[in-house]
Amino acid sequence: MPSALDVVAILKANQITHVRLYDADAHMLKALANSGIEVMVGIKNEEVLGIGESPAAAAAWVNKNVASYVPSTNITAIAVGNEVLTTIPNAAAVLVPAINYIHKALVASNLNFLVKVSTPQSMDVIPRPFPPSTATFNSTWNSTIYQLLQFLKNTNSCYMLNAYPYHGYTTGNGIFPIDYALFRPLPSVKQIVDPNTLSHYNSMFDAMVDATYYAIDAFNISGIPIIVTETGWPWLGGANEPDATVENAEAFNNNLIRRVLNDSGPPSRPNIPTNTYIYELFNEDKKPGPVSKKNWGLFFTNGTAVYALSLSNSNRLTGNSSVTYCVAKQSADSAKLQEGLNWACGQGGANCSAIQQGQPCYLPDTYQNHASYAYNDYYQKLHSTGGTCDFDGTATTTTVDPSYGSCIFTGSSSSNTSGAIFPPVALGPTTTLGESSSWNFQASIFQSLLTAALLALILL
């Protein structure tokens, strides 16, 4: 994993304002201090049993992992476990007590109005989610879920839902078309309709959220909004996982963003926006199981984006710009990129101050990113007098504005720099800059890729 400070730099560079931690990692919580980023911290499943049996353990956890960091670190939510009912059902009896003890500890610290408490559950707690209007929770957990809903209602908290159309589609035996899972329009003859309400569902995501609302309604409890704490699509799979592709992951997440930014809910709750976290920031290469389980990340650990993703309604990815940019090719050799970078920043006369350490275009710290900035600066200055975008075959032109966060490429107009855009697409991890460069670049020091700190992004 990148260091905690590098992770926060990546978040800031892409104007990401909310993040979910699957634990309460001290390094991350310290690094997030004074960043303004809203943080959801997690109680690990193996901690739930102890906390559910001991108010003192709950108080100690809150004091150590929340009270000692706020207000510098903007912690706004605690997720008690993750999919507890379906992954460790023996803990079901203590799940709600654990939530109550954590809440009481927050009250004692006068933090209960700042920090909300809930627990994410998978769609597996609803055995038959379609049609949504008839969905109900698995009766095995009726008592636990009723107590949970009462708590959420009384504390003005949200029901946390992990909703994965990828799993719904791949385990659906062809019942639903893939376009339905990817938020793509369906022809009228294939539209998905609830036969009881005649509501039309344009995406499996909306149907999953609505099924959960109807399951909550079955308990005669209302007024609890749903927040999707995980959703996404894997970008790489094994030979028997043909739907786990970069193209499908890019389509799903970009369409998801557009859907969430509409600020509307599913058919049964059109006026309640569905705030959503994208799973996940980095891959989990140590995770057991199929290849797809390891490859949900939006970023490689050097900060390079796996595929283009825009966190805004802007048209910056459409390629309609009248400006042509010069960027490094995704497949370019690292040694050639270093040579091209050195030439552009030296003999070529490009202004490379923005890619020095601590400057807005330093991260991601890769040859591809730095070369793209230097190539473009040279090209914008000299293409009218014969300067080319070639650099020994390592560069190419594009009409897609490669600016991101506060890193603005020469040629970008102020009218199309709003919102956040991930850095140029990469095909894989790129070599980080080292001391061998003739320019004074210092390589970021990355720790080994581990699975301890997992992150997801939220869209509002």
DRENKOLZA-834775 format. One record per residue (C-alpha): residue in one letter; x, y, z. Coordinates in steps of 0.001 Angstrom, whole numbers, plus 500000, padded with zeros to 6 digits. Each point is the difference from the previous one (the first is absolute). Layout:
BEGIN
REC;type;xx;yy;zz
REC;a;X;Y;Z
...
END
This chain:
BEGIN
REC;type;xx;yy;zz
REC;m;500000;500000;500000
REC;p;501065;503597;499570
REC;s;500808;501785;503239
REC;a;497052;501609;501774
REC;l;501192;503466;498975
REC;d;500207;498912;496353
REC;v;496476;498571;500168
REC;v;498662;503310;501296
REC;a;501923;501836;497270
REC;i;498281;497799;497398
REC;l;496607;500723;501562
REC;k;500659;503739;500012
REC;a;501368;500046;496462
REC;n;496742;498469;498805
REC;q;497779;502173;502212
REC;i;498611;496978;501841
REC;t;498124;501283;503028
REC;h;498815;496824;501749
REC;v;501818;496764;500755
REC;r;499158;496765;501775
REC;l;502668;498167;501995
REC;y;499374;496344;500729
REC;d;501814;500353;503310
REC;a;501256;502852;502189
REC;d;503578;500087;498740
REC;a;501905;502572;502047
REC;h;502288;501027;497137
REC;m;497039;500741;497720
REC;l;498042;501835;502678
REC;k;503004;502205;500776
REC;a;500698;500648;496322
REC;l;496367;501009;499422
REC;a;500197;502666;502730
REC;n;499191;503523;498772
REC;s;499251;498671;496507
REC;g;496276;500744;500227
REC;i;499263;496522;498640
REC;e;497039;498334;501723
REC;v;501013;496632;501414
REC;m;498039;496854;500810
REC;v;502003;497724;502280
REC;g;499335;496290;500335
REC;i;499895;497572;502892
REC;k;501442;496739;498683
REC;n;497810;496903;500123
REC;e;502366;498305;502437
REC;e;499482;502905;502411
REC;v;496191;499912;499951
REC;l;499596;497102;502431
REC;g;502155;501608;502687
REC;i;498342;503398;499656
REC;g;496516;498462;499979
REC;e;500697;498344;503320
REC;s;501673;502929;501758
REC;p;498969;503661;500280
REC;a;503499;500669;501334
REC;a;501561;498546;496840
REC;a;497723;502215;497895
REC;a;500993;503093;502000
REC;a;503677;499155;499657
REC;w;499625;499551;496228
REC;v;498258;503363;499617
REC;n;502558;501792;502165
REC;k;502939;498496;498115
REC;n;498704;500150;496441
REC;v;497591;502946;499898
REC;a;500198;502405;502928
REC;s;503780;500288;499778
REC;y;499836;501136;496337
REC;v;496989;502321;499737
REC;p;499530;502762;499120
REC;s;503317;500142;498063
REC;t;499046;496824;498162
REC;n;496438;500394;498747
REC;i;498523;496674;501131
REC;t;496269;499996;499290
REC;a;498995;496319;500118
REC;i;500897;496645;501527
REC;a;499268;496756;498170
REC;v;499657;497203;502552
REC;g;501354;496979;498149
REC;n;499346;499243;496351
REC;e;497271;497603;498833
REC;v;499978;498445;503459
REC;l;496719;498099;499615
REC;t;501150;498109;496919
REC;t;503718;499609;500743
REC;i;500065;499323;503765
REC;p;496387;499068;500859
REC;n;501079;498842;503477
REC;a;500510;503685;500822
REC;a;496416;500955;499052
REC;a;498853;499911;503624
REC;v;502540;502624;501075
REC;l;499937;502218;496889
REC;v;497328;502420;501226
REC;p;501402;500065;503563
REC;a;503396;500905;498477
REC;i;498388;502837;498044
REC;n;498199;501245;503105
REC;y;503139;499884;502132
REC;i;501953;501954;497366
REC;h;497219;502587;499843
REC;k;499909;500356;503783
REC;a;503762;500496;500014
REC;l;499558;502778;497440
REC;v;497309;501586;502189
REC;a;502381;499892;502961
REC;s;502629;501793;497888
REC;n;497411;502490;498700
REC;l;500631;498775;496450
REC;n;496675;498342;499221
REC;f;498708;502933;497926
REC;l;503206;500095;497969
REC;v;500562;496270;499465
REC;k;497253;497608;498872
REC;v;500077;496233;500517
REC;s;498704;497213;497759
REC;t;501092;496648;498541
REC;p;500321;499100;496297
REC;q;498084;496941;498794
REC;s;500129;498172;496680
REC;m;497069;499385;497676
REC;d;500129;496370;501164
REC;v;497843;500910;502993
REC;i;497157;500344;497467
REC;p;499484;496553;498415
REC;r;497751;501144;497108
REC;p;500750;503612;499047
REC;f;497879;499986;496845
REC;p;497394;501223;499572
REC;p;501029;502711;502493
REC;s;496451;500561;501274
REC;t;499842;496497;501515
REC;a;503522;499949;501460
REC;t;500374;499081;503665
REC;f;502930;499274;502282
REC;n;500954;496403;500784
REC;s;497703;499118;502885
REC;t;502905;498346;501831
REC;w;501218;503477;500915
REC;n;496636;501687;500557
REC;s;500643;500801;503645
REC;t;503484;501393;499399
REC;i;498957;502053;496982
REC;y;496942;501402;501795
REC;q;502194;501125;502908
REC;l;502512;501475;497547
REC;l;497310;501959;498158
REC;q;498590;501315;503281
REC;f;503478;501224;500957
REC;l;500558;501665;496606
REC;k;496602;501693;500227
REC;n;500597;501261;503535
REC;t;503475;501390;499207
REC;n;499240;501435;496539
REC;s;502545;497662;498444
REC;c;500122;498273;496613
REC;y;499592;496385;498980
REC;m;503351;499011;498489
REC;l;499697;497792;496914
REC;n;502692;498217;497986
REC;a;498407;499632;496546
REC;y;501811;498286;497138
REC;p;498282;499776;496601
REC;y;503086;498090;498812
REC;h;499108;497124;502317
REC;g;496308;500348;499217
REC;y;500738;499711;496294
REC;t;502626;497238;500079
REC;t;497918;497771;502295
REC;g;496718;500739;498241
REC;n;500271;497275;497359
REC;g;499281;502440;497199
REC;i;496694;501208;501425
REC;f;501051;503646;499664
REC;p;501968;501588;497125
REC;i;503448;501385;500759
REC;d;498881;503473;498880
REC;y;497598;499980;502963
REC;a;502933;499401;502358
REC;l;502126;502696;498325
REC;f;497358;502788;500122
REC;r;499633;499912;496212
REC;p;496631;500797;498376
REC;l;497814;497018;499155
REC;p;497672;499769;496989
REC;s;496323;500241;500880
REC;v;499450;496267;499475
REC;k;502698;499172;502562
REC;q;499226;502550;502702
REC;i;499869;498657;503542
REC;v;496641;500619;501681
REC;d;498721;499076;503454
REC;p;496691;498241;499204
REC;n;498425;501149;503272
REC;t;500811;503715;499892
REC;l;500662;500334;496233
REC;s;503155;501932;500938
REC;h;502674;499961;497297
REC;y;503553;499240;501117
REC;n;502749;501395;497800
REC;s;502761;498262;501931
REC;m;500543;497016;502252
REC;f;501584;502408;502487
REC;d;496703;501882;500432
REC;a;498079;496737;500308
REC;m;502334;498806;502772
REC;v;499623;503249;501928
REC;d;496222;499946;499565
REC;a;499773;496364;501075
REC;t;501698;501028;503239
REC;y;497571;502884;500513
REC;y;497051;497636;499524
REC;a;501541;497473;502406
REC;i;500292;502759;502606
REC;d;496389;501015;499305
REC;a;498925;496443;500856
REC;f;500910;500804;503619
REC;n;497718;503065;499912
REC;i;503001;502247;500591
REC;s;500549;503026;497789
REC;g;502312;502986;499731
REC;i;503298;498089;499909
REC;p;502073;500998;496957
REC;i;502255;497452;498310
REC;i;503659;500730;499342
REC;v;501854;497612;497692
REC;t;503263;499287;501811
REC;e;501434;497816;497222
REC;t;499432;499578;496298
REC;g;502266;499669;497010
REC;w;501173;497665;497247
REC;p;503205;497943;499657
REC;w;502258;500934;497083
REC;l;501807;496671;499676
REC;g;498828;496424;500351
REC;g;501019;496422;499305
REC;a;499236;497937;496911
REC;n;496541;499193;501355
REC;e;499220;503632;500906
REC;p;499452;501645;496598
REC;d;498048;502955;501373
REC;a;502815;501261;502238
REC;t;501621;502384;497503
REC;v;501411;503501;499975
REC;e;497293;501046;497539
REC;n;497161;498775;502229
REC;a;501549;501443;503179
REC;e;500466;503379;498328
REC;a;496443;499949;498644
REC;f;498463;498953;503324
REC;n;501764;502542;502176
REC;n;499629;502940;497629
REC;n;496308;499212;499523
REC;l;499633;499531;503759
REC;i;501483;503458;500576
REC;r;497586;501577;497543
REC;r;497125;498140;501662
REC;v;500924;501058;503542
REC;l;500647;503610;498998
REC;n;496381;500239;498823
REC;d;499155;500382;503706
REC;s;496996;497736;499670
REC;g;499092;496665;501514
REC;p;498408;496785;498715
REC;p;496338;499908;498884
REC;s;498602;499559;503519
REC;r;502114;502859;501417
REC;p;500647;502389;497096
REC;n;500704;502955;502300
REC;i;502637;498266;502132
REC;p;503438;500032;498307
REC;t;502028;496807;500282
REC;n;503403;501033;501343
REC;t;502489;497376;498893
REC;y;503540;498782;500657
REC;i;501972;498435;497136
REC;y;501861;496843;500918
REC;e;502966;500410;500018
REC;l;503028;502308;499878
REC;f;502707;497325;499545
REC;n;500075;496353;498941
REC;e;500311;497229;502592
REC;d;502636;497779;498422
REC;k;500239;497724;503055
REC;k;496284;499232;500114
REC;p;499180;496301;499538
REC;g;497540;498760;497427
REC;p;499340;500788;496329
REC;v;502116;502518;498084
REC;s;497101;502469;499983
REC;k;500037;500256;503809
REC;k;503459;501566;499833
REC;n;499289;502624;497348
REC;w;497398;502584;500991
REC;g;502447;502863;500558
REC;l;499715;503388;498301
REC;f;503710;500738;500481
REC;f;503251;498138;499791
REC;t;502169;500518;503073
REC;n;502189;502541;498191
REC;g;496979;502303;499728
REC;t;499284;499290;496333
REC;a;496345;499492;499107
REC;v;498990;496613;498610
REC;y;497524;501655;497612
REC;a;498571;503463;499379
REC;l;497398;501041;502533
REC;s;498356;503359;500586
REC;l;498485;500963;503335
REC;s;497947;502831;498535
REC;n;497353;500802;497410
REC;s;502565;501781;497831
REC;n;500720;498958;496434
REC;r;503719;499773;500466
REC;l;500153;496366;498918
REC;t;497928;500425;496852
REC;g;502835;501120;497756
REC;n;498048;502972;498662
REC;s;502654;502561;500956
REC;s;501303;502289;497288
REC;v;503445;499751;501632
REC;t;502422;497214;499089
REC;y;502235;498681;502771
REC;c;503224;497988;499799
REC;v;500292;497138;502498
REC;a;502183;496956;500551
REC;k;498819;496753;498416
REC;q;498679;497461;502477
REC;s;502286;497257;498641
REC;a;503163;502098;499765
REC;d;503254;498555;501327
REC;s;501043;501527;503344
REC;a;503598;500608;498894
REC;k;498816;501854;496898
REC;l;497544;502019;502087
REC;q;502824;501023;502311
REC;e;502096;501118;497023
REC;g;497064;501931;498546
REC;l;499231;501584;503380
REC;n;503601;501088;500482
REC;w;500149;501501;496507
REC;a;496660;501830;500312
REC;c;500931;501514;503371
REC;g;503513;500845;498777
REC;q;500738;500741;496358
REC;g;496308;500142;499140
REC;g;499394;502890;502379
REC;a;496843;498635;501649
REC;n;499069;501459;503379
REC;c;500170;496958;502282
REC;s;499589;501706;503365
REC;a;496484;498578;500480
REC;i;501318;496416;500036
REC;q;502580;500607;502731
REC;q;499331;498392;503375
REC;g;497327;501865;501964
REC;q;498592;501682;496904
REC;p;496485;499374;498608
REC;c;501044;497612;497186
REC;y;502602;497964;501915
REC;l;497530;497205;500798
REC;p;499603;497454;498595
REC;d;503795;499710;500144
REC;t;500512;498096;496727
REC;y;501967;500509;496831
REC;q;496781;499909;498013
REC;n;498309;502758;501985
REC;h;503047;502261;500201
REC;a;500886;499450;496340
REC;s;496424;500813;498981
REC;y;500173;503336;501792
REC;a;503426;500888;498582
REC;y;499144;498821;496472
REC;n;496813;502067;499984
REC;d;501672;503131;501321
REC;y;502628;499767;497255
REC;y;497383;499244;497330
REC;q;497680;502870;500949
REC;k;502903;502461;499854
REC;l;501583;498843;496748
REC;h;497537;498064;497825
REC;s;499065;503182;498095
REC;t;503637;500415;498973
REC;g;500688;496374;499104
REC;g;500197;498228;503375
REC;t;498636;496456;499748
REC;c;498351;497534;502372
REC;d;502218;496977;499420
REC;f;502868;499729;502498
REC;d;501525;496921;498367
REC;g;496585;498383;499612
REC;t;499029;500305;503678
REC;a;497393;502775;499577
REC;t;496604;500427;498375
REC;t;497432;502762;499621
REC;t;496537;500011;501567
REC;t;497043;502377;500295
REC;v;499213;498702;503515
REC;d;501166;502524;502587
REC;p;502481;498076;502211
REC;s;499738;502523;502858
REC;y;498969;498611;503373
REC;g;499364;501497;503414
REC;s;502209;503084;500339
REC;c;502368;498754;497290
REC;i;499104;502057;496921
REC;f;501650;499181;496675
REC;t;500960;502865;497692
REC;g;497203;500606;497496
REC;s;497199;499180;502446
REC;s;497371;502721;500280
REC;s;498461;500960;503331
REC;s;496575;499055;498665
REC;n;500785;496280;499906
REC;t;502088;499508;503083
REC;s;497218;499655;502540
REC;g;499455;496729;501745
REC;a;502469;497176;500422
REC;i;501543;497754;497442
REC;f;502334;497112;500563
REC;p;503406;500183;498307
REC;p;500566;498553;496505
REC;v;499154;496342;499554
REC;a;502796;497488;500589
REC;l;500279;496377;498948
REC;g;501850;498988;503122
REC;p;502348;501150;502745
REC;t;502583;502424;498652
REC;t;503558;500411;501199
REC;t;500299;502725;502610
REC;l;502589;502711;499535
REC;g;503312;499302;501659
REC;e;503241;501792;500770
REC;s;501437;499036;496592
REC;s;498044;502792;498375
REC;s;502053;503072;499094
REC;w;497210;502082;501529
REC;n;499560;500299;503703
REC;f;497077;497595;500382
REC;q;499730;497904;503123
REC;a;498150;496720;499748
REC;s;497107;499429;502334
REC;i;500692;497108;502325
REC;f;497270;497420;499748
REC;q;499483;497247;502497
REC;s;499280;496461;498828
REC;l;496486;499523;498723
REC;l;497990;498729;502953
REC;t;496308;499762;500670
REC;a;499907;501620;503424
REC;a;498661;503411;498981
REC;l;497159;499779;497530
REC;l;498278;503066;498704
REC;a;496877;500905;498098
REC;l;498849;503327;498590
REC;i;496755;501786;500597
REC;l;498025;502011;497508
REC;l;497505;502591;501070
END
